[in-house]
Amino acid sequence: MNINYSKIFYSSEKRKIAFVGAMLFLMLFPAWIKGESTDSLAGAGSSRPVTGIYSFEIGRTDVLATYLSPLHYTGAQYGVTGEWSKAMPFNPESAVMHFDGGLNFCSLLNPAHTARMLGFTGDFRWGMSWKTTLPYQLTLTAGGSVGLNGGAYYLMRNSNNPVQAMAQAALSLRGSIARPFTIGRLPILVRDVVSIPTVSAFFAPQYGETYYEIYLGNHSGLAHAGWWGNNFCIDNRLTVALDFGRTAMTLGYHFQAQTQWANHLNTKIFTHSFIIGIVPGGLGLKPKAKKADRPTVYSLF
């Protein structure tokens, strides 16, 4: 039985619908958590604004997916990401809630530039962190998150198994360090955020197993318990934010690595990206008029 994977994966109409739907979710999610609230803080009310960071990324990706090919494929990577954080009402100075989401597309070539691979992936994480202030204005956070990520890589010249599906659910360790300073009158925040999945479950078919076999009922050995030995991933985002008051701009570098080993299949994905983004409402570093007895607690510093 021949299945037209190209039509399924490469349908422009379906890709447009999925992309628009995901973008609407990324844009509308802050409305669910947004809004200043009044909570107890040292005997007075506090304002806890949501900090939203919206970024565009462009970079380079190297993919080894032995389910599709024994060769490394490299090429351009494009992505859109959103990051939202907010101080929590039960302990606004120390507890922070954060949500991250992103969509990525890549177009890759083999070493001889004779075959092309396309990739479309997405990831979403929600978590909580504990924030503390260190000497020299350093702010440290440590916590965890639960997340989902997945997508597919499509090898356009492979007629047997042209698509490798990716799916993972994970509990991750998450930490960040940030320091504000000024250049002239311009406030700047340098920040580094690292997330490492620690306990996970991921999808991997048997070596040479087709999706048609899975469709017919061969479901054994598809789900795998993941740890650092067979599913090591890291997400590191280093940014510099320039706070202009009503808005802020971010520039930075994003490194992602994902490696999986299961059923004699090896998957390695390494991405290096340049980040440019905006922060509507700013970071709160710019001095503003404060209401009496109503301090403002920002989530990033």
N, C-alpha and C positions, 0 to 999 in steps of 0.2 A: 504493500500500500504506500503510495507516494503522498507525502504531506507537503504542501507549499509553505515552508517556513518563511520564505522571503515575503510572501503576501501577508502573513500574520504579523511578523515582527516589523516590517518596513512600511506598513500602511501609514501614509502621511496623515490621513484623517484621524486615525486612532491616536497617533502620537500627539497631534495637536490637541485633541480632547483631553488626554491625560495630562499634558503639560499645563494647559489652561486651568484644569481642575486643581492641580497641585499648587500652582501659583496663587489661586484664589484662597486656598487653605493657608498658605504661608502669610498672605496679606491680612486675612480676616482673623487669624488666631489671636493676635494681640487684643482684639476687642473682647475676647472671652475673659482675659485676665486683667485688662486695663482698667484704670480708674483709681483715683486716689481715695484712700480710706483713712479713717481716724481710729487709731488704736492706742493702747496704753504704752507710753514710753517715758519712764522716769516721772510718772505722775502727770504727763501732759500728752496731748494728741500729737500724732506724727503723720506726715504725708509720705506715701510710699509709691512713687511713680514707677511705671514700667519703663525699663530701658530696652529699646528695640534697635538692633543693628541689622541693616539690610546690605548685603554685599554681592558683588559680581566677581567671579574668579576666572582666570585664564592661566593655563599652564601646560605641563607635559606629563604624560602617563606612559608607564611601561607595564605591559600585561603579559604574563605567562599563564595560559589556561590549557593544561595538557588534555583536558576533555575534548578541546577543539583542535589543538595543534601543539607540537613540541617546540615551536619557535616563539621567541619574544616579539610582541607587537608594540610599537611605540608611535606616539602622535600627540595631537593637540587635545586638550581637555578644557571644557567650559562648564561653569556652574553658577548657580544662584543659591544663596544661603540666607537664612534668617536666624537671629539669636535674640531671645527675650529673657529678661531676668527681673526679679522683683523681691524686695525684702518681705519676709513673712510677718504676719500680724502678731504671732505669739512671742517672737523675739526679733524685732526688725533690725537691730544693730548687728546680729550675728547669723541669723538663718536666712538663706537665700534660695528661692526657687528659680530654676532655669529650664528653658526649652530651646532646643536647637533643631533646625531642619534644613535640608539641602537637596538639590537636584543637580545631576551632572550628566553631561553628554561628552563622548569622546569619539574621535575618528582616528584609527590606527592603521599602520602598515607593517608588513613583515620586513625582515632585513633586506630582501631584494626588491622591495616595493612592487611586488607582483600580486599581492592579495591584501584586501582591506578588511578590517574588523571594526564594527560599530558597537558602542556600549551606551547603555542608559541605566543609571542607578539613582537611588534616593535613600536618605537616612533620616530618622527622626528620633530624638532622645529627650526624655524628661527626667529631671532629678532635683535633688536638694543638696546644698552644701553649707558648711559651717565657715563663717568668715571671722578672721581675727586680724588685728593691726599689729605690725611689728615695728621696731625702730626704723628710722630713716623713711617714714611714711610708706612703708611697704604694706600691702594688703595681701593676705594669703587666704585662699579658700581650699577646703578639702571636703570631698563628699562622694556621691555616687549617682548613677543614673540608670534608667532602664530604657532600652532602645530597640528599634527595628531598622534593618537596612536590607536592601535587595535590589534586583534589577536583572539585566541580561546582557550578554555579549554575543554578537552575531557575526559569524565568519561568512562573508558573502560568497566565497568560492567553494565552500564545503557543502556537498550535497547529501551527506549521510547524517551527521549530527551537527548542524550548523549553529545551534544556539546553546549556550551554557547559562542556565538560570542560577541566580545567586539569591540566597535568603538566609537571614540570621536574626535571632533574638538574643540579646545579651544584657547582662548586668555589668556595668563598667565602673572603674575607679576614675574619679575626676578631680583635678586640682588646677589651681591658677595662682599666679602671682602678678601684682600690678603695682605701679608706682607713678604718682602724678608729679609733674614739675612744670616749670614755665620757661618759655623763651620770650624775653621781652614781656609783653602783656598777654601772650597767647598760652593758655593752659594746655598741657599735653599729658596724655595717659599712655604709658607703655604697659602692655599686658601680654602674658603668655598663658595659654590654656591647653592642658593636656588631658586626653581621655584614653583609657586603655581598657577594652573589654576583658573581663576576668573569667566569668562563668557564662557560657553561651550554649545555644543549640543552633545547628546550621544544617542546610540541605546539601547533599552531595550524592549523585547517582553512582551506580557501579561503573567500573571501567568498561567503556564500550556499550553501556546500556542506553538504548534509545528512549525517548519520551513516549513513543508509541507503546513500548513494553510496559512502561509505568502506567500508561492509560489503560492497558489491558488488565492491570491488577498486580503487577510485580512491584510491591511497595517495600520490600525488605531492604534494610541497609541504606535508606534514604536520609534518615534523621540521625545526627551525630551530636554527642555531648562535646562541647568545646572547652578547651583551656589553653594556656599559653604554649603547650607542647604541640598541639595540632591546629590551633586557630589563634595566631598572635596578630593583633591589630593595634595600631596606635594612630591617634589623631592629634596633631600639634599645630596650634594656631598662634602666631606671634604678630601682634598688631601695634601700631602707633596711632592714637586718636587725637585729632586736633579739635578742641572744643571752642566753637565760635559763639556759643551762648544758646541761640534758638535752634541751632543744629550743630552737628559735628561730622567730621570726615575721618574715615579710617583707611590706613594703608598697611599692608602686611604681607606675610608669607605663610602659606598653609602646606603642611606636609602630612600625607596620609600613607599608611602602609597596611596592607591586608594580606596575610598568608594563611593558606589552608592546606591540610594534608589529610586525605581520607580516601579509602577504596583505591589506593595506588594512583590517585589523581592529585596533581600539584597545582595550586593556584597562587600566584604572586602578583600583586597589584601595587605599584608605587607611583605616587602622584606628587608633583611639586607645582604649586600655584601661586600667582600674584593676586593679592586681594585689594579691592577698592570698594568702599562702602560709605553709607551715610547713617547718621544716628538722629532721627527726628526728635526735636526737643532737647538735644544736647546731652552731655554726660553729667551736668551739675557742677562742673569745676568752675565755671564762670560765676562770679559773685552775683547774687540776685537778692532782691528785697524779700525778707522773710516775715511771715506773719508772727505776731507775738505768741509766744508759748506754743508754737507749732513747728518743730524742726522737721526738716526733710531728710529722709534716709534713702540714699542711692545704693544700688545693689553692686556696683562695680568697684567701689573704693570706700 
